[in-house]
């Protein structure tokens, strides 16, 4: 089931705008501490270490050419790298996002610093190859990872991506989806195909992927990227005006963004999560989750129980 068939782009923009009105200081407390040790995790297929907090680009980087539109995203990208970030995720589905990221990276002189993950989102072998070439041109280098977006024509594109990997052009290949109902489809491919990554939805309110899919990926040596960690901002609407518990501060958590992100990355089988934002202040606060202690399994349960108790 494709994103465009489930909900319109216009409706998602409306939801995002609504969610942004609830990003209060209580939700986004905290600051990234320069030079502190950041949390990284190994990609199972190679052992390469990447930071556990990345950057999504859906909607946020889909901007025009004017300086007023580009400046906020240039600041976000700059702050992301300064805070120790590397992994940035995009897709041909995200409008101008690939192009904008590539151009901003060039402007900042950071093209080589980005660990780029993008996607193929089309039908047919030739169309898929064209998208891959376009992505390479936008980013001015081969992406580290190319994924089949929402499993669209997955077996066709996986064949193409595997060939590129065999040729040494592409380091990692993977698959993605954002709906619980497609977890079984992701699982089927993990069981039958040799892939490096699976990207799937997970949040403190929607933990279905932790039941079977993420453990399966761990068993098969497949890295896991988490999308929609804030449910496109909707989670913040459920805790407006609610204080985080005092015990959470023992884990470097002093705002709801860090609370939600640390719940995710404290699952040892998750490699990275990719919150998106168009605001530098929110980016910096998201990146605080790269630092400090991670909750243990008992605390993770405590976090869920507390959230369920206070969520509006």
C-alpha positions as CSV (number, residue, x, y, z in Angstrom):
1,X,0.0,0.0,0.0
2,X,1.6,3.3,-1.1
3,X,1.7,6.5,0.9
4,X,0.0,8.4,-1.8
5,X,-2.9,6.0,-1.9
6,X,-3.4,6.1,1.9
7,X,-3.4,9.9,2.6
8,X,-3.0,12.9,0.4
9,X,0.2,15.0,0.4
10,X,-2.0,18.0,1.2
11,X,-3.4,16.3,4.3
12,X,0.0,15.3,5.5
13,X,1.1,18.9,5.2
14,X,-1.9,20.0,7.2
15,X,-1.1,17.4,9.9
16,X,2.5,18.6,10.0
17,X,1.5,22.2,10.3
18,X,-0.9,21.3,13.1
19,X,1.8,19.3,14.9
20,X,4.3,22.1,14.7
21,X,2.0,24.4,16.7
22,X,2.4,22.1,19.7
23,X,6.2,21.9,19.8
24,X,6.5,23.9,23.1
25,X,9.6,24.3,25.2
26,X,8.3,21.6,27.5
27,X,8.4,19.2,24.6
28,X,11.8,20.2,23.3
29,X,13.9,21.0,26.4
30,X,17.6,20.5,26.5
31,X,20.7,21.3,24.4
32,X,23.3,19.2,22.7
33,X,26.6,19.3,24.6
34,X,29.6,19.9,22.2
35,X,32.4,17.4,22.3
36,X,30.5,14.9,24.4
37,X,30.6,11.2,23.4
38,X,27.8,10.3,21.0
39,X,26.0,7.0,20.7
40,X,26.8,4.9,17.6
41,X,25.7,1.4,16.6
42,X,27.2,-1.1,14.2
43,X,25.7,-2.1,10.9
44,X,25.5,-5.9,11.2
45,X,26.6,-6.7,7.6
46,X,29.8,-4.7,7.8
47,X,30.5,-3.5,11.4
48,X,30.5,0.1,10.2
49,X,29.4,2.4,13.0
50,X,26.9,5.1,12.5
51,X,25.2,7.6,14.9
52,X,21.9,6.3,16.3
53,X,20.1,9.6,15.5
54,X,19.8,10.6,11.8
55,X,17.8,13.1,9.9
56,X,14.7,12.5,7.9
57,X,13.8,14.9,5.0
58,X,10.1,14.2,4.1
59,X,8.3,17.5,3.6
60,X,11.0,19.5,5.5
61,X,13.6,19.6,2.7
62,X,11.0,19.9,-0.1
63,X,11.5,23.6,-0.6
64,X,12.1,26.0,-3.5
65,X,15.1,27.9,-4.6
66,X,14.7,31.2,-2.7
67,X,17.1,32.0,0.1
68,X,14.1,32.4,2.5
69,X,13.2,28.8,1.9
70,X,16.7,27.4,1.8
71,X,18.2,29.2,4.8
72,X,16.3,27.3,7.5
73,X,17.2,24.0,6.0
74,X,20.8,25.0,5.5
75,X,20.9,25.8,9.2
76,X,19.3,22.5,10.1
77,X,21.9,20.5,8.0
78,X,24.8,22.5,9.4
79,X,23.6,22.0,13.0
80,X,23.0,18.3,12.3
81,X,26.6,17.7,11.3
82,X,28.0,19.9,14.1
83,X,26.0,17.8,16.6
84,X,27.7,14.6,15.3
85,X,25.0,13.6,12.8
86,X,25.8,11.8,9.5
87,X,22.9,9.7,8.4
88,X,20.3,11.6,6.2
89,X,17.4,9.9,4.6
90,X,15.5,10.9,1.5
91,X,13.5,9.6,-1.5
92,X,12.4,10.6,-5.0
93,X,8.9,10.7,-3.4
94,X,9.9,13.7,-1.3
95,X,9.6,16.3,-4.0
96,X,12.8,18.4,-4.2
97,X,14.4,17.0,-1.1
98,X,17.2,15.0,-2.8
99,X,18.1,18.0,-4.9
100,X,18.0,20.4,-2.0
101,X,20.1,18.3,0.3
102,X,22.7,17.8,-2.4
103,X,22.9,21.5,-3.2
104,X,22.9,22.6,0.5
105,X,25.6,20.0,1.2
106,X,27.7,21.4,-1.7
107,X,27.2,25.0,-0.4
108,X,28.3,24.0,3.0
109,X,31.2,21.9,1.7
110,X,30.0,18.8,3.6
111,X,29.1,16.5,0.7
112,X,31.7,13.9,1.8
113,X,30.5,14.0,5.5
114,X,27.0,12.9,4.8
115,X,26.0,9.2,5.0
116,X,23.2,9.3,2.5
117,X,20.3,6.9,2.5
118,X,17.7,7.3,-0.3
119,X,15.2,5.2,-2.1
120,X,13.7,3.9,-5.3
121,X,10.0,4.7,-5.6
122,X,8.6,3.6,-9.0
123,X,7.6,0.7,-11.1
124,X,9.8,-1.0,-13.7
125,X,13.5,-1.8,-14.0
126,X,14.3,1.1,-16.3
127,X,12.4,3.7,-14.3
128,X,14.2,2.4,-11.2
129,X,17.6,2.7,-12.8
130,X,16.8,6.3,-13.8
131,X,15.9,7.2,-10.2
132,X,19.1,5.7,-9.0
133,X,21.1,7.8,-11.5
134,X,19.2,10.9,-10.6
135,X,19.9,10.4,-6.9
136,X,23.6,9.9,-7.5
137,X,23.6,13.2,-9.5
138,X,21.7,15.1,-6.8
139,X,24.0,14.0,-4.0
140,X,27.1,14.3,-6.2
141,X,28.2,10.8,-5.1
142,X,26.8,7.3,-4.6
143,X,24.5,7.1,-1.7
144,X,25.6,4.7,1.1
145,X,22.2,3.0,1.1
146,X,19.4,2.7,-1.4
147,X,16.1,1.2,-0.3
148,X,13.0,0.1,-2.1
149,X,10.4,2.7,-0.9
150,X,7.3,1.1,0.6
151,X,8.1,-2.1,-1.3
152,X,7.0,-0.7,-4.6
153,X,8.1,-3.3,-7.2
154,X,10.5,-4.6,-4.6
155,X,11.9,-7.7,-6.3
156,X,12.6,-5.8,-9.5
157,X,14.5,-3.0,-7.8
158,X,16.3,-5.3,-5.4
159,X,17.8,-7.1,-8.4
160,X,19.0,-3.8,-9.7
161,X,20.4,-2.7,-6.3
162,X,22.1,-6.0,-5.7
163,X,23.8,-5.7,-9.1
164,X,25.1,-2.2,-8.2
165,X,26.3,-3.6,-4.9
166,X,28.1,-6.5,-6.5
167,X,29.8,-4.0,-8.9
168,X,31.1,-2.1,-5.8
169,X,29.1,1.1,-6.6
170,X,26.6,0.7,-3.8
171,X,27.5,-0.3,-0.2
172,X,24.1,-1.2,1.2
173,X,20.6,-2.1,0.0
174,X,17.3,-2.3,1.9
175,X,13.5,-2.0,2.0
176,X,11.1,0.3,3.8
177,X,7.5,0.8,4.9
178,X,5.6,3.0,7.3
179,X,2.5,0.9,8.1
180,X,1.9,-1.8,10.6
181,X,-0.1,-3.8,8.1
182,X,2.9,-4.2,5.9
183,X,5.3,-5.6,8.5
184,X,4.6,-9.1,7.4
185,X,5.6,-8.1,3.8
186,X,8.9,-6.7,5.1
187,X,9.4,-9.8,7.1
188,X,8.9,-12.0,4.1
189,X,11.6,-10.2,2.2
190,X,14.0,-10.3,5.2
191,X,13.5,-14.1,5.3
192,X,14.1,-14.6,1.6
193,X,16.4,-11.9,0.3
194,X,19.9,-10.8,1.4
195,X,19.5,-7.2,2.4
196,X,21.4,-4.9,4.7
197,X,18.7,-2.6,6.0
198,X,15.0,-2.5,6.8
199,X,13.3,0.8,7.6
200,X,10.1,0.6,9.5
201,X,7.7,2.7,11.7
202,X,8.0,2.7,15.5
203,X,7.1,5.1,18.3
204,X,6.4,4.8,22.0
205,X,2.7,4.7,21.1
206,X,3.0,2.2,18.3
207,X,5.5,-0.5,19.2
208,X,4.2,-3.3,16.9
209,X,7.5,-3.5,15.0
210,X,9.2,-4.6,18.3
211,X,7.1,-7.7,18.5
212,X,8.4,-9.7,15.6
213,X,9.9,-7.6,12.8
214,X,12.8,-6.1,14.6
215,X,13.8,-9.3,16.4
216,X,13.7,-11.1,13.0
217,X,15.9,-8.4,11.5
218,X,18.4,-8.9,14.3
219,X,18.4,-12.7,13.8
220,X,19.1,-12.2,10.1
221,X,21.8,-9.6,10.6
222,X,19.8,-6.8,9.1
223,X,20.2,-3.2,10.3
224,X,17.0,-1.3,11.4
225,X,16.2,2.3,10.6
226,X,13.1,3.7,12.4
227,X,10.9,6.2,10.6
228,X,8.0,8.2,12.1
229,X,9.5,8.3,15.7
230,X,7.2,11.3,16.5
231,X,4.3,10.1,14.3
232,X,4.8,13.2,12.1
233,X,4.6,15.3,15.2
234,X,1.3,13.9,16.5
235,X,2.9,12.5,19.7
236,X,3.6,15.9,21.0
237,X,-0.1,16.8,20.8
238,X,-0.7,14.0,23.3
239,X,1.6,15.4,26.0
240,X,1.0,19.2,25.7
241,X,1.5,20.7,29.1
242,X,2.6,17.4,30.6
243,X,5.9,17.2,32.5
244,X,8.3,14.4,31.9
245,X,8.9,12.2,35.0
246,X,11.8,13.2,37.3
247,X,13.4,9.7,37.0
248,X,13.9,10.2,33.2
249,X,16.5,12.8,33.9
250,X,18.8,10.1,35.1
251,X,19.1,9.1,31.4
252,X,19.8,12.6,30.1
253,X,16.1,13.1,29.2
254,X,14.7,16.5,30.0
255,X,12.1,16.9,27.2
256,X,9.6,14.8,25.3
257,X,11.6,14.7,22.1
258,X,14.5,13.1,23.9
259,X,12.0,10.9,25.8
260,X,10.5,9.5,22.6
261,X,13.8,9.1,20.9
262,X,15.6,7.4,23.8
263,X,12.8,4.9,24.1
264,X,13.5,3.9,20.5
265,X,17.3,3.8,20.4
266,X,17.4,2.0,23.8
267,X,16.3,-1.1,21.8
268,X,19.7,-2.6,21.1
269,X,18.5,-4.1,17.8
270,X,17.7,-0.6,16.3
271,X,20.6,0.9,14.4
272,X,19.3,4.5,13.8
273,X,16.1,6.6,13.8
274,X,15.5,9.6,11.5
275,X,13.3,12.4,13.0
276,X,12.6,15.2,10.6
277,X,12.5,18.9,11.4
278,X,12.7,22.2,9.6
279,X,13.8,24.1,12.7
280,X,17.3,24.4,14.0
281,X,16.3,24.5,17.6
282,X,14.4,21.3,17.3
283,X,17.2,19.6,15.5
284,X,19.6,20.5,18.3
285,X,17.2,19.2,20.9
286,X,16.6,16.0,19.0
287,X,20.4,15.4,18.8
288,X,20.6,15.4,22.6
289,X,19.4,11.8,22.4
290,X,22.8,11.0,21.0
291,X,24.3,11.6,24.5
292,X,24.0,10.1,28.0
293,X,22.8,6.8,29.3
294,X,20.2,4.6,27.6
295,X,17.2,3.2,29.4
296,X,17.4,-0.5,30.3
297,X,14.5,-2.9,29.5
298,X,12.8,-2.2,32.8
299,X,13.0,1.5,32.3
300,X,11.7,1.2,28.8
301,X,8.6,-0.5,30.1
302,X,8.3,2.3,32.8
303,X,8.5,4.9,30.0
304,X,5.7,3.3,28.1
305,X,3.6,2.9,31.3
306,X,4.1,6.6,32.2
307,X,3.3,7.8,28.7
308,X,0.1,5.8,28.6
309,X,-0.9,7.2,32.0
310,X,-0.4,10.9,31.0
311,X,-1.1,10.9,27.2
312,X,-4.1,13.1,26.3
